[in-house]
């Protein structure tokens, strides 16, 4: 088991980010008798994937849902399923952005375009 500082150093984020990801279920700590967080070896990798997923546009909640079902020691096919989901999400977001660019390039008024945007 590794410390918050170890996870932070291995994943390239601040210790506060490690605690943030833990609080939101992206990674999971166990507590020591003195209430310190300890993580398994996969925590840094999961944070790296979370950072990638955030760049794709997923929320922290969506990332936690994506990584939550993974076993403690994911196999390559588990990571492939995560990659497939990220690719699908990225492609959908690109398609949505292209549609918005097309709408912005049309003769429609901006307020009309805005009215068509789904929330």
DAJOCOR-V508281 format. One record per backbone hydrogen bond with DSSP energy under -1.0 kcal/mol. NH is the residue of the N-H (numbers start at 1). CO is the residue of the C=O. If there is no record, write none. Layout:
BEGIN
NH;CO + NH;CO
END
This chain:
BEGIN
2;39 + 7;3 + 8;4 + 9;5 + 10;6 + 11;7 + 12;8 + 13;8 + 18;14 + 19;15 + 20;16 + 21;17 + 22;18 + 23;19 + 24;20 + 25;22 + 26;21 + 27;21 + 30;38 + 32;36 + 35;32 + 38;30 + 39;2 + 43;40 + 46;42 + 47;43 + 48;44 + 49;45 + 50;46 + 51;47 + 52;48 + 53;49 + 54;50 + 55;51 + 56;52 + 57;53 + 58;53 + 63;59 + 64;60 + 65;61 + 66;62 + 67;63 + 68;64 + 70;67 + 79;75 + 80;76 + 81;77 + 82;78 + 83;79 + 84;80 + 85;81 + 86;82 + 87;83 + 88;84 + 89;85 + 90;86 + 91;87 + 92;88 + 93;89 + 94;90 + 95;91 + 96;92 + 97;93 + 98;94 + 99;95 + 100;96 + 101;97 + 102;98 + 103;99 + 104;100 + 105;101 + 106;103 + 113;109 + 114;110 + 115;111
END
